[in-house]
């Protein structure tokens, strides 16, 4: 940073400063933990010498705080994947099952919004297609903030709900499925070659809430990448140009993700590895009836606090997933 010409390239300089700040934050967190641990050891030594109720209560409180600080520090170390610090693009698609499945998709959307609120992550809906009676047919979301993709990549897969359906007059138990896709948003530093001839761009009138401009102009944009069949849509922005930029940004991310997956499979085939079927596989079950339980089938982590999970209490699942991924990558 002290070198002449550092600020000649503003974008590169800003990126380097951001990386430096993240490293500094890790270092400062480590030193703070080290100091707090030393203080706690001193307090415990004093308790051994002389029992004191107030000191014991204060020590217990400090120990609980230290455990939480260590957990957050460990979580930050686990979020060291290549794209973990990127923003995330999420899509939710209900499975077969009509209104019940569409309602489940909407419940998942609310769960992720609550989680992002608790984490200070920005949650922007790019495209929302409402269900016929309730819920949603599909939704795409952009989540931005610190380690957005690293935190939410654990949610990629199929989510299963078992409950007494509020839409069934006979009050029978129903099983519903919804797929959640999470990919990292790509920035300008990643070059993706897209031939304009391969794109079909359609504009149409937006639907749903959004102010007076909705339905008056053809501001919504749908982009189709003809060779792959990938489709991205945006209708949340006020202008056609903004929606086009949003849809194009998502298209770049999807094509990049497709290419990365292809490379990953080729590399695994050369090594003779057996890859897990990440997409299309059931990763988590949410049981409301006949008992209460949410269980992750990859890590084995489960909880009876269904209400807390649906209100966005996802950190234990995410933490367990990151540890599981680390053990998969380093089996020894």
C-alpha positions as CSV (number, residue, x, y, z in Angstrom):
1,X,0.0,0.0,0.0
2,X,2.9,2.3,0.6
3,X,4.3,1.9,-2.9
4,X,3.9,4.8,-5.4
5,X,1.0,4.2,-7.8
6,X,-0.9,2.0,-5.4
7,X,-4.1,4.0,-6.1
8,X,-3.6,4.1,-9.9
9,X,-6.0,1.2,-10.1
10,X,-8.8,2.0,-7.7
11,X,-10.6,-1.3,-8.0
12,X,-7.5,-3.4,-7.5
13,X,-6.4,-1.2,-4.6
14,X,-9.9,-1.5,-2.9
15,X,-9.8,-5.3,-3.3
16,X,-6.4,-5.5,-1.7
17,X,-7.5,-3.3,1.2
18,X,-10.6,-5.5,1.8
19,X,-8.4,-8.7,1.8
20,X,-6.0,-7.0,4.3
21,X,-8.8,-6.0,6.6
22,X,-10.1,-9.6,6.6
23,X,-6.6,-10.8,7.6
24,X,-6.3,-8.1,10.2
25,X,-9.7,-9.1,11.6
26,X,-8.6,-12.7,12.0
27,X,-5.4,-11.7,13.7
28,X,-7.1,-9.3,16.1
29,X,-9.7,-11.9,16.9
30,X,-7.0,-14.5,17.7
31,X,-5.1,-12.0,20.0
32,X,-8.4,-11.0,21.8
33,X,-9.2,-14.7,22.3
34,X,-5.7,-15.4,23.7
35,X,-6.0,-12.5,26.2
36,X,-9.6,-13.5,27.3
37,X,-8.4,-17.1,27.8
38,X,-5.5,-15.9,30.0
39,X,-7.9,-13.8,32.0
40,X,-10.3,-16.7,32.4
41,X,-7.4,-19.0,33.6
42,X,-6.4,-16.4,36.2
43,X,-10.0,-16.2,37.5
44,X,-10.3,-20.0,37.7
45,X,-7.0,-20.0,39.7
46,X,-8.4,-17.4,42.1
47,X,-11.6,-19.6,42.6
48,X,-9.4,-22.6,43.5
49,X,-7.7,-20.6,46.2
50,X,-10.8,-19.0,47.6
51,X,-14.5,-19.8,46.9
52,X,-16.5,-16.7,46.1
53,X,-20.1,-16.8,44.8
54,X,-19.9,-13.5,42.9
55,X,-16.6,-14.4,41.3
56,X,-17.9,-17.8,40.4
57,X,-20.9,-16.3,38.7
58,X,-18.8,-13.8,36.8
59,X,-16.3,-16.5,35.8
60,X,-19.2,-18.7,34.4
61,X,-20.6,-15.8,32.4
62,X,-17.2,-15.0,31.0
63,X,-16.6,-18.7,30.1
64,X,-19.9,-18.8,28.2
65,X,-18.9,-15.6,26.4
66,X,-15.4,-17.0,25.6
67,X,-17.0,-20.2,24.2
68,X,-19.2,-18.1,21.8
69,X,-16.2,-16.0,20.7
70,X,-14.2,-19.2,20.0
71,X,-17.1,-20.6,18.0
72,X,-17.3,-17.5,15.9
73,X,-13.5,-17.5,15.4
74,X,-13.6,-21.2,14.3
75,X,-16.5,-20.5,12.0
76,X,-14.5,-17.7,10.3
77,X,-11.6,-20.1,9.8
78,X,-13.9,-22.7,8.3
79,X,-15.1,-20.1,5.8
80,X,-11.9,-20.1,3.8
81,X,-13.2,-21.6,0.5
82,X,-12.3,-19.9,-2.8
83,X,-15.7,-18.2,-3.2
84,X,-16.9,-18.2,0.5
85,X,-16.4,-14.4,0.7
86,X,-18.6,-13.8,-2.4
87,X,-22.2,-12.7,-2.4
88,X,-24.8,-15.5,-3.0
89,X,-27.5,-16.1,-5.5
90,X,-30.3,-18.3,-4.3
91,X,-33.3,-19.9,-6.1
92,X,-36.2,-21.8,-4.5
93,X,-38.4,-24.2,-6.6
94,X,-41.3,-26.2,-5.0
95,X,-41.6,-29.8,-6.1
96,X,-44.8,-31.6,-7.1
97,X,-47.6,-31.2,-4.7
98,X,-49.5,-28.1,-5.7
99,X,-50.4,-25.5,-3.0
100,X,-48.8,-27.5,-0.2
101,X,-45.4,-27.6,-1.9
102,X,-45.7,-23.9,-3.0
103,X,-46.4,-22.9,0.6
104,X,-43.3,-24.9,1.7
105,X,-41.3,-22.9,-0.8
106,X,-42.5,-19.7,0.8
107,X,-41.8,-21.0,4.3
108,X,-38.2,-21.6,3.3
109,X,-37.9,-18.1,1.8
110,X,-39.1,-16.6,5.1
111,X,-36.6,-18.8,7.0
112,X,-33.7,-17.6,4.9
113,X,-34.8,-14.0,5.2
114,X,-34.9,-14.3,9.0
115,X,-31.5,-15.9,9.0
116,X,-30.0,-13.2,6.8
117,X,-31.6,-10.5,9.0
118,X,-29.9,-12.1,12.1
119,X,-26.5,-12.1,10.3
120,X,-26.7,-8.6,9.0
121,X,-26.8,-9.9,5.4
122,X,-28.8,-7.9,2.7
123,X,-31.6,-10.0,1.2
124,X,-32.9,-8.8,-2.2
125,X,-35.7,-10.6,-4.1
126,X,-34.9,-10.4,-7.8
127,X,-37.9,-12.4,-9.1
128,X,-40.9,-13.7,-7.4
129,X,-43.6,-15.9,-9.0
130,X,-46.6,-16.3,-6.6
131,X,-48.5,-19.5,-6.3
132,X,-52.0,-19.9,-7.6
133,X,-53.6,-20.0,-4.1
134,X,-50.7,-19.6,-1.7
135,X,-46.9,-19.7,-1.5
136,X,-44.7,-19.4,-4.5
137,X,-43.9,-21.1,-7.8
138,X,-40.3,-19.9,-7.9
139,X,-38.2,-17.1,-6.4
140,X,-34.6,-15.9,-7.0
141,X,-32.7,-13.9,-4.4
142,X,-29.4,-12.0,-4.1
143,X,-27.8,-12.2,-0.7
144,X,-24.9,-9.8,-0.1
145,X,-22.6,-9.2,2.9
146,X,-19.7,-10.8,4.7
147,X,-19.2,-14.5,3.7
148,X,-22.7,-14.7,2.2
149,X,-22.0,-17.6,-0.1
150,X,-19.8,-19.4,2.5
151,X,-22.6,-19.3,5.0
152,X,-25.4,-20.3,2.7
153,X,-23.7,-22.9,0.4
154,X,-24.9,-25.6,3.0
155,X,-28.5,-25.0,1.9
156,X,-28.0,-26.2,-1.7
157,X,-30.2,-29.3,-2.3
158,X,-33.6,-30.7,-1.6
159,X,-35.5,-29.9,1.6
160,X,-38.3,-32.2,2.8
161,X,-41.3,-31.2,4.9
162,X,-43.7,-33.5,6.8
163,X,-46.7,-31.9,8.4
164,X,-50.5,-31.9,8.7
165,X,-51.5,-29.8,5.7
166,X,-53.5,-26.7,6.5
167,X,-54.9,-26.9,2.9
168,X,-56.3,-30.4,3.4
169,X,-59.8,-30.4,4.9
170,X,-59.3,-34.1,6.0
171,X,-56.3,-33.0,8.1
172,X,-54.0,-35.7,6.6
173,X,-50.3,-35.8,6.8
174,X,-48.4,-34.5,3.7
175,X,-44.8,-34.7,2.5
176,X,-43.6,-31.8,0.4
177,X,-40.3,-31.1,-1.3
178,X,-38.5,-27.9,-2.5
179,X,-35.2,-27.5,-4.2
180,X,-32.8,-24.7,-3.1
181,X,-30.0,-23.7,-5.4
182,X,-27.2,-21.5,-4.0
183,X,-24.3,-20.3,-6.2
184,X,-21.6,-17.7,-5.7
185,X,-22.0,-14.3,-7.4
186,X,-19.1,-13.6,-9.7
187,X,-17.3,-10.3,-9.8
188,X,-15.5,-8.5,-12.6
189,X,-12.2,-10.2,-11.8
190,X,-13.6,-13.4,-13.1
191,X,-13.7,-13.4,-16.9
192,X,-16.6,-15.3,-18.5
193,X,-16.9,-15.3,-22.3
194,X,-20.5,-15.1,-23.4
195,X,-21.4,-14.8,-27.1
196,X,-24.3,-12.3,-27.5
197,X,-25.6,-14.5,-30.3
198,X,-26.2,-17.3,-27.7
199,X,-28.6,-15.1,-25.7
200,X,-32.3,-14.5,-26.2
201,X,-33.6,-11.5,-24.2
202,X,-37.3,-11.1,-23.7
203,X,-39.0,-8.2,-21.9
204,X,-42.5,-8.2,-20.4
205,X,-44.6,-6.5,-17.8
206,X,-43.8,-7.1,-14.2
207,X,-46.3,-8.6,-11.8
208,X,-46.8,-8.3,-8.1
209,X,-46.0,-5.5,-5.6
210,X,-43.5,-2.9,-6.6
211,X,-45.1,0.5,-7.0
212,X,-46.9,2.4,-9.7
213,X,-44.5,1.5,-12.5
214,X,-45.5,-2.2,-12.2
215,X,-47.6,-3.4,-15.1
216,X,-47.4,0.0,-16.9
217,X,-44.1,-0.7,-18.7
218,X,-42.3,-3.8,-20.0
219,X,-39.6,-3.5,-17.4
220,X,-39.1,-7.2,-16.5
221,X,-36.4,-9.1,-18.3
222,X,-35.9,-12.8,-19.1
223,X,-32.5,-13.9,-20.5
224,X,-32.1,-17.4,-22.0
225,X,-28.7,-18.9,-22.8
226,X,-29.7,-21.0,-25.9
227,X,-26.8,-23.6,-25.8
228,X,-27.4,-24.6,-22.2
229,X,-31.1,-23.7,-21.7
230,X,-30.2,-21.7,-18.6
231,X,-32.8,-18.9,-17.9
232,X,-32.5,-15.9,-15.6
233,X,-35.2,-13.4,-14.8
234,X,-35.5,-10.1,-13.0
235,X,-38.5,-7.9,-12.3
236,X,-37.7,-6.3,-9.0
237,X,-35.8,-3.2,-10.2
238,X,-37.5,-0.1,-11.4
239,X,-36.1,0.0,-15.0
240,X,-35.6,-2.5,-17.8
241,X,-31.9,-1.6,-17.8
242,X,-31.5,-2.4,-14.1
243,X,-33.4,-5.7,-14.5
244,X,-31.3,-6.6,-17.5
245,X,-28.1,-6.0,-15.5
246,X,-29.4,-8.1,-12.6
247,X,-30.5,-11.0,-14.9
248,X,-27.2,-10.8,-16.8
249,X,-25.2,-10.9,-13.6
250,X,-27.1,-14.0,-12.5
251,X,-26.5,-15.5,-16.0
252,X,-22.7,-15.0,-15.7
253,X,-22.8,-16.6,-12.2
254,X,-24.8,-19.7,-13.5
255,X,-22.5,-20.2,-16.5
256,X,-19.4,-19.9,-14.3
257,X,-20.9,-22.4,-11.8
258,X,-21.7,-24.8,-14.6
259,X,-18.1,-24.6,-15.9
260,X,-16.7,-25.1,-12.4
261,X,-18.9,-28.2,-11.8
262,X,-17.7,-29.6,-15.1
263,X,-14.1,-29.2,-14.1
264,X,-14.7,-30.7,-10.7
265,X,-16.3,-33.8,-12.2
266,X,-13.5,-34.2,-14.8
267,X,-10.9,-33.9,-12.0
268,X,-12.7,-36.4,-9.8
269,X,-13.1,-38.9,-12.7
270,X,-9.3,-38.7,-13.4
271,X,-8.7,-39.4,-9.7
272,X,-11.3,-42.2,-9.6
273,X,-13.3,-40.4,-6.9
274,X,-16.9,-41.1,-6.2
275,X,-18.7,-37.7,-6.0
276,X,-21.7,-37.2,-3.8
277,X,-24.8,-36.3,-5.7
278,X,-25.2,-32.7,-4.4
279,X,-28.0,-31.5,-6.6
280,X,-31.3,-33.3,-6.6
281,X,-30.5,-35.1,-3.3
282,X,-32.4,-34.7,-0.1
283,X,-30.2,-32.9,2.4
284,X,-32.6,-32.0,5.2
285,X,-35.9,-33.1,6.7
286,X,-38.3,-30.9,8.6
287,X,-40.9,-32.9,10.6
288,X,-43.8,-31.1,12.2
289,X,-46.0,-34.2,12.8
290,X,-46.2,-36.7,14.4
291,X,-43.1,-35.3,16.3
292,X,-40.9,-32.2,16.0
293,X,-37.5,-32.6,14.4
294,X,-35.2,-31.0,11.8
295,X,-32.4,-33.3,10.7
296,X,-29.5,-32.8,8.3
297,X,-28.9,-36.1,6.4
298,X,-25.3,-35.2,5.6
299,X,-24.0,-34.3,9.0
300,X,-26.4,-36.1,11.2
301,X,-27.1,-32.9,13.2
302,X,-30.7,-32.6,14.4
303,X,-32.8,-30.5,16.7
304,X,-36.4,-30.6,18.1
305,X,-36.6,-26.8,17.9
306,X,-38.6,-26.7,14.7
307,X,-40.0,-23.2,15.5
308,X,-36.5,-21.8,16.0
309,X,-35.2,-23.2,12.8
310,X,-38.1,-21.8,10.8
311,X,-37.4,-18.4,12.4
312,X,-33.9,-18.5,10.9
313,X,-31.9,-20.4,13.6
314,X,-29.6,-22.0,11.1
315,X,-26.1,-21.5,12.6
316,X,-25.8,-24.9,14.2
317,X,-26.6,-26.6,10.8
318,X,-24.2,-24.4,8.9
319,X,-21.4,-25.0,11.5
320,X,-22.0,-28.8,11.4
321,X,-22.0,-28.7,7.5
322,X,-18.7,-26.7,7.3
323,X,-17.0,-29.2,9.7
324,X,-18.4,-32.1,7.7
325,X,-17.1,-30.6,4.5
326,X,-13.7,-30.2,6.0
327,X,-13.7,-33.9,7.1
328,X,-14.7,-34.9,3.5
329,X,-11.9,-32.9,2.0
330,X,-9.4,-34.1,4.6
331,X,-10.4,-37.7,5.5
332,X,-7.2,-38.4,7.4
